[in-house]
């Protein structure tokens, strides 16, 4: 079974990050890893989960350092 891919709208809703920000991050090579299938932009669900977890860990470290 292959990996599940999400649209940029799916990712925006899931992460509460605006479409405009996701698009800007793609241009800046930031944010979650994406793939292009022709003109379609898709995000691998497993890679998105890893990105979310890494960002949650970074936020926790930043919060603990500010205390």
Number of C-alpha atoms within 10 A of each C-alpha: 3 4 10 10 18 17 14 19 14 14 21 16 11 10 11 9 13 14 15 10 12 18 15 13 14 15 10 9 11 11 17 17 16 19 12 9 8 6 7 9 15 19 20 17 17 12 15 19 12 13 15 15 12 11 13 12 12 12 12 10 11 11 10 9 8 6 5
